[in-house]
Amino acid sequence: MTQNFAYGLTMFAAGIGIPTLAALNAALGQKIGSPSAAALSLFLIASLTAALAVAVTGPAALKAIPAQPKHLLLAGVLIAFYVLSITYIAPHFGVGNAVFFVLLGQLVAAASIDHFGLFGANVTPLSLSRAGGLALMAAGLALTQKG
């Protein structure tokens, strides 16, 4: 198995996790009457899981975090925004609809980050064929939402 295949398979599994996370946490938020409390429980469990991973892989890198550019820590705010918004909105809007718009946002953001090499990403210019592929993906997403 090539490394790229393993990466692809791992990210495919992560992709399965996103709508599953949305449905599970939305249901928890509905059952307990608080999307915020459901999100907090998710983050507590996620933090414990990440702490275990750091313990296994070596905690020395934690010492380097304070010296890093502060804007890199915005990722924590963004994941909190995602989890809070999907936990609140999915029960009202539908998991499929919510994830549909998340995926559209991901396509736009990923293309922009790659095109401009934002946050240290490799530069991959937005060519006409790449833009066409993104448009086809967006059209495919839209077709999945047609009843």
C-alpha positions as a Markdown table, in Angstrom:
| # | Residue | x | y | z |
|---|---|---|---|---|
| 1 | Met | 0.0 | 0.0 | 0.0 |
| 2 | Thr | 1.5 | 3.4 | -1.0 |
| 3 | Gln | 1.7 | 6.2 | 1.5 |
| 4 | Asn | -0.7 | 8.4 | -0.6 |
| 5 | Phe | -3.3 | 5.5 | -0.6 |
| 6 | Ala | -3.0 | 5.3 | 3.2 |
| 7 | Tyr | -3.4 | 9.1 | 3.5 |
| 8 | Gly | -6.4 | 9.0 | 1.2 |
| 9 | Leu | -8.0 | 6.1 | 3.1 |
| 10 | Thr | -7.4 | 7.9 | 6.4 |
| 11 | Met | -9.0 | 11.1 | 5.1 |
| 12 | Phe | -11.9 | 9.1 | 3.7 |
| 13 | Ala | -12.5 | 7.7 | 7.2 |
| 14 | Ala | -12.2 | 11.2 | 8.6 |
| 15 | Gly | -14.8 | 12.3 | 6.1 |
| 16 | Ile | -17.2 | 9.6 | 7.2 |
| 17 | Gly | -16.6 | 10.9 | 10.7 |
| 18 | Ile | -17.7 | 14.5 | 10.0 |
| 19 | Pro | -21.4 | 13.8 | 9.3 |
| 20 | Thr | -21.5 | 11.1 | 11.9 |
| 21 | Leu | -20.1 | 13.5 | 14.5 |
| 22 | Ala | -22.7 | 16.0 | 13.4 |
| 23 | Ala | -25.6 | 13.6 | 13.7 |
| 24 | Leu | -24.4 | 12.1 | 17.0 |
| 25 | Asn | -23.7 | 15.5 | 18.7 |
| 26 | Ala | -26.9 | 17.1 | 17.3 |
| 27 | Ala | -28.9 | 14.2 | 18.8 |
| 28 | Leu | -27.1 | 14.5 | 22.1 |
| 29 | Gly | -27.8 | 18.3 | 22.1 |
| 30 | Gln | -31.5 | 17.7 | 21.5 |
| 31 | Lys | -31.7 | 14.9 | 24.1 |
| 32 | Ile | -30.1 | 17.0 | 26.9 |
| 33 | Gly | -31.6 | 20.3 | 25.7 |
| 34 | Ser | -28.3 | 22.1 | 25.2 |
| 35 | Pro | -26.2 | 22.1 | 22.0 |
| 36 | Ser | -23.5 | 24.0 | 24.0 |
| 37 | Ala | -23.3 | 21.3 | 26.7 |
| 38 | Ala | -23.2 | 18.6 | 24.0 |
| 39 | Ala | -20.3 | 20.4 | 22.3 |
| 40 | Leu | -18.5 | 20.7 | 25.6 |
| 41 | Ser | -18.8 | 17.0 | 26.2 |
| 42 | Leu | -17.5 | 16.3 | 22.7 |
| 43 | Phe | -14.5 | 18.6 | 23.3 |
| 44 | Leu | -13.7 | 17.0 | 26.7 |
| 45 | Ile | -13.7 | 13.5 | 25.2 |
| 46 | Ala | -11.7 | 14.8 | 22.2 |
| 47 | Ser | -9.2 | 16.5 | 24.5 |
| 48 | Leu | -8.7 | 13.2 | 26.5 |
| 49 | Thr | -8.2 | 11.4 | 23.2 |
| 50 | Ala | -5.7 | 13.9 | 21.9 |
| 51 | Ala | -3.9 | 13.8 | 25.3 |
| 52 | Leu | -3.6 | 10.1 | 25.0 |
| 53 | Ala | -2.2 | 10.5 | 21.5 |
| 54 | Val | 0.3 | 13.1 | 22.7 |
| 55 | Ala | 1.3 | 10.8 | 25.6 |
| 56 | Val | 2.0 | 8.0 | 23.2 |
| 57 | Thr | 3.8 | 10.1 | 20.5 |
| 58 | Gly | 5.8 | 12.2 | 23.0 |
| 59 | Pro | 4.7 | 15.3 | 24.9 |
| 60 | Ala | 7.9 | 17.3 | 24.2 |
| 61 | Ala | 6.3 | 19.3 | 21.3 |
| 62 | Leu | 3.9 | 20.9 | 23.7 |
| 63 | Lys | 6.7 | 23.1 | 25.0 |
| 64 | Ala | 7.1 | 24.7 | 21.6 |
| 65 | Ile | 3.5 | 25.9 | 21.3 |
| 66 | Pro | 3.8 | 29.2 | 23.2 |
| 67 | Ala | 6.6 | 30.3 | 20.8 |
| 68 | Gln | 4.4 | 29.8 | 17.7 |
| 69 | Pro | 2.5 | 32.5 | 15.9 |
| 70 | Lys | -0.7 | 33.2 | 17.8 |
| 71 | His | -2.9 | 33.1 | 14.6 |
| 72 | Leu | -2.2 | 29.4 | 14.3 |
| 73 | Leu | -4.2 | 28.9 | 17.5 |
| 74 | Leu | -7.3 | 30.2 | 15.6 |
| 75 | Ala | -7.9 | 26.5 | 14.6 |
| 76 | Gly | -9.3 | 25.8 | 18.0 |
| 77 | Val | -11.8 | 28.6 | 17.6 |
| 78 | Leu | -12.7 | 27.3 | 14.1 |
| 79 | Ile | -13.4 | 23.8 | 15.3 |
| 80 | Ala | -15.4 | 25.1 | 18.2 |
| 81 | Phe | -17.5 | 27.2 | 15.8 |
| 82 | Tyr | -18.0 | 24.2 | 13.5 |
| 83 | Val | -19.1 | 21.9 | 16.4 |
| 84 | Leu | -21.3 | 24.4 | 18.0 |
| 85 | Ser | -23.0 | 25.4 | 14.8 |
| 86 | Ile | -23.5 | 21.9 | 13.4 |
| 87 | Thr | -24.8 | 20.7 | 16.8 |
| 88 | Tyr | -27.4 | 23.5 | 16.9 |
| 89 | Ile | -28.3 | 23.7 | 13.2 |
| 90 | Ala | -28.4 | 20.1 | 12.1 |
| 91 | Pro | -31.6 | 19.1 | 14.0 |
| 92 | His | -33.4 | 22.1 | 12.4 |
| 93 | Phe | -31.9 | 22.1 | 9.0 |
| 94 | Gly | -31.0 | 18.4 | 8.5 |
| 95 | Val | -27.6 | 16.8 | 8.8 |
| 96 | Gly | -27.4 | 16.4 | 5.0 |
| 97 | Asn | -28.2 | 20.1 | 4.4 |
| 98 | Ala | -25.8 | 21.2 | 7.1 |
| 99 | Val | -23.0 | 19.0 | 5.8 |
| 100 | Phe | -23.7 | 20.0 | 2.2 |
| 101 | Phe | -23.0 | 23.7 | 3.1 |
| 102 | Val | -19.9 | 22.7 | 5.2 |
| 103 | Leu | -18.6 | 20.8 | 2.1 |
| 104 | Leu | -19.2 | 23.8 | -0.1 |
| 105 | Gly | -17.3 | 26.0 | 2.3 |
| 106 | Gln | -14.5 | 23.4 | 2.5 |
| 107 | Leu | -14.2 | 23.4 | -1.3 |
| 108 | Val | -13.9 | 27.2 | -1.5 |
| 109 | Ala | -11.5 | 27.4 | 1.5 |
| 110 | Ala | -9.3 | 24.6 | 0.3 |
| 111 | Ala | -9.0 | 26.1 | -3.2 |
| 112 | Ser | -8.2 | 29.5 | -1.8 |
| 113 | Ile | -5.6 | 28.2 | 0.7 |
| 114 | Asp | -3.9 | 26.1 | -2.0 |
| 115 | His | -4.0 | 28.9 | -4.6 |
| 116 | Phe | -2.5 | 31.5 | -2.3 |
| 117 | Gly | -0.3 | 29.1 | -0.2 |
| 118 | Leu | -2.0 | 30.4 | 2.9 |
| 119 | Phe | -0.7 | 29.3 | 6.3 |
| 120 | Gly | 2.3 | 27.7 | 4.8 |
| 121 | Ala | 0.4 | 25.4 | 2.4 |
| 122 | Asn | 2.0 | 24.3 | -0.8 |
| 123 | Val | 0.9 | 26.6 | -3.7 |
| 124 | Thr | -1.4 | 24.9 | -6.2 |
| 125 | Pro | -2.7 | 27.5 | -8.6 |
| 126 | Leu | -6.4 | 27.5 | -9.3 |
| 127 | Ser | -6.3 | 26.5 | -13.0 |
| 128 | Leu | -9.3 | 26.4 | -15.3 |
| 129 | Ser | -9.4 | 22.6 | -15.1 |
| 130 | Arg | -9.1 | 22.6 | -11.3 |
| 131 | Ala | -11.9 | 25.2 | -11.0 |
| 132 | Gly | -14.0 | 23.1 | -13.3 |
| 133 | Gly | -13.4 | 20.1 | -11.1 |
| 134 | Leu | -14.4 | 22.1 | -8.1 |
| 135 | Ala | -17.6 | 23.2 | -9.9 |
| 136 | Leu | -18.4 | 19.6 | -10.8 |
| 137 | Met | -17.9 | 18.6 | -7.1 |
| 138 | Ala | -20.2 | 21.5 | -6.0 |
| 139 | Ala | -22.8 | 20.4 | -8.6 |
| 140 | Gly | -22.6 | 16.8 | -7.4 |
| 141 | Leu | -23.1 | 18.0 | -3.8 |
| 142 | Ala | -26.1 | 20.0 | -5.0 |
| 143 | Leu | -27.6 | 17.0 | -6.8 |
| 144 | Thr | -27.4 | 14.9 | -3.5 |
| 145 | Gln | -29.7 | 17.4 | -1.9 |
| 146 | Lys | -32.4 | 17.3 | -4.6 |
| 147 | Gly | -35.4 | 15.3 | -3.2 |
